[in-house]
Amino acid sequence: MTPVLQVKELTKVYRVDTVETPALRGVSLEVHPGEFIALAGPSGSGKSTLLHLMGGLDKPTSGEVWLGGQRIDGLSKAQLSNLRLWNVGFVFQAYNLIPVLTALENAAFVLELRDEPREVRESKALQALETLGMKDLAHRRPNQLSGGQQQRVAVARALAARPKIILADEPTANLDSKTGLALIEHMRTLNREQGVTFVFSTHDPRLLERVDRIVRLEDGQIAA
Amino acid sequence: MFNLFSLSWRNIWRHRGRSLMTAGAVGLAVFFTLVYLSFLGAMENGIYNNLTASVGHLQVRVEGYREKREFRDLLIPNAAQVEARLATQTQASRVVALEIPALVAGETRSRGVLLIGDQRPPELRERFVKQSLVEGRLPEAGDLDSIALGASLARALKVRLGDAVYVYAPGTEGRGAGAYRLVGLLRFPDPAIEARSAYLALAAAQELAAPGSATRIELHFPFTRYSQDAQLDTVQPALAASLGPGLSLESWREASPAIAQIFNLLTPLVLIFAAIFFGLAGLLVVNTIYLGLLERTREFGVIVALGAGPGQVTRMVVLESLLLCSSGALVGGLLGLLTIAALSGGFSLEALYGEVGSVFGLPEKVYLSLRAWDIPITLAYTLLTGLLAAWWPARVAARLEPVEAMRFTA
């Protein structure tokens, strides 16, 4: 099966003045459609950097990133924006919802950026919120929602756009353990029932029991 | 459901106080610009009407009259025929005038004056009477025995209504002297003019100094606004061509070049002031938009991460700036229009510049009104302020790298 996402010999070195800090050292990985993958490892192991490179948020120092059969590591800023818009969904640790928009409007945000018709946006966003059990709270603003509810809206935002892959950077880090587990269950259900491909980073061992595959990172390398 | 427009609208009101202050500054700039422009328009119209009422919109003169020194060289021969020819070509009202350097005397005193014999249509005569006659009446057309004098001239000559006034016009081509009955006293804004003005009927002046002649024929068009003056550009050449040799047709601009120059300066001057108002307001807009960008750098990072391209981010910032400016402009514009409407009935500026204003042809009362392009100019200023103020913040926003922006803490 063709991988939906593939990275080959990926390295990333951060430079501050003359000091070089390697974040990734030759990481290769394939993600196939419908997989539910966790990137595990301690803080500073390179999980977030790898997710950023996989999603075209940042450019590698060397190596290749392929998304849906297209090599993306050499694309321009505008091309990468367009690629993310149509192919990648993101869920961030700090929810990062837009405070002046309601849950429904946040869920429809990517669709608005795509210029999809109003009815289509509303319908897809409502459907995504319903899937995550948030339909009743669709008209609340983020400050009227709990952390777990906000993160579910963030997942709905990624889901509503129906991307090829959803990348989630420590989605449960700001949630209590019960809420975090519930969120991962929601994501797992989406993966099983709708075939949504998820790659998320975590260092919570209880979440790792629920994934198809665990990719362990240590010091910027995939651990054996 | 939102769109980028409503998102921008909600964003600008996140900091209500700051945005209100900024929108207020733009509103003030719009208010002052509209009021200043309408005041300028009112002054222009007032000065224009005063000036053209006294010299006409166009004047037929002897060619090169400014260089001529002899009275006879200034005469338009067969003035009635020239006037009749003009009457076939234009609907403008005509004033035929004969200006004679003369000496007027009472029983005991005499003064050098510029004696004017004129013949004007009823509406212009009525206006002249309303503006200048303080006592008695003007000599009627064809009245060969009556004279009106400037009130201060009459005092200097120690003559009253009904007294005899003697006029000497040596070196002219008529009788050269005559006795008249004082029938009216005139007042002019400029005391110097009042002290040397005397009026006869045209026929009386011609009999005295130049039978059948005139020194100028004024054409008065039914224009009430300065903006209508542009029509002269097409009328003047056609009429001038029909006059024949030896005569010229000059506009009020050519007759009063200093005032014409003031007209040319007024609008640019107000536009420069308006640009300063908007420039100051624009600095506040830049500050507000840039602070908003700094405070929301993480949010912009997320928006870019989700797939917004540089163009979309630029549009969001520009839209916020334009909405901020527009909301201020709407309120400022409405207040400005209400003020203009309230003052459109006219108000006196005499308290401001006293009688001196009349000397310079300033209107006693101004009627605020907007010209066709006043609102478009103000809107263009607002739009330009919004765009220029957004330029730098939009540039910064469009260059944001999503990963760095999401790590940013203000």
Interface residues (C-beta under 8 A of the other chain):
Chain A: H52 G55 L57 D58 K77 A78 S81 N82 R84 L85 W86 V88 F90 F92 N96 I98 P99 V100 L101 L104 E105 A108 F109 V110 E112 L113 R114 R118 R121 E122 R157
Chain B: M1 F2 N3 L4 L7 R10 N11 R14 R298 E299 V302 I303 V304 A305 L306 G307 A308 G309 P310 G311 Q312 E401 P402 V403 M406
